[in-house]
């Protein structure tokens, strides 16, 4: 039984999480031989002010501004 934890910046839509869950489940069935109903996935949403990349908070990283702005629209 695969137990998969996915951490995402908050703001992904329900449709995006649904599509991701389907794709990962399909691959777990194909690659791991798991039964579809046994693939468990938990999404943990984190905010951009609690994660850092390269020592810079995502919320303060100018190179991620476009990515973060896209999340604000959801």
Secondary structure, DSSP 8 states (H G I E B T S, - for coil): --EEEEEEETT--HHHHHHHHHHHHHHIIIII---GGG-EEEEEEE-TTS-EETTEEGGG-GGGHHHHHHHHT-
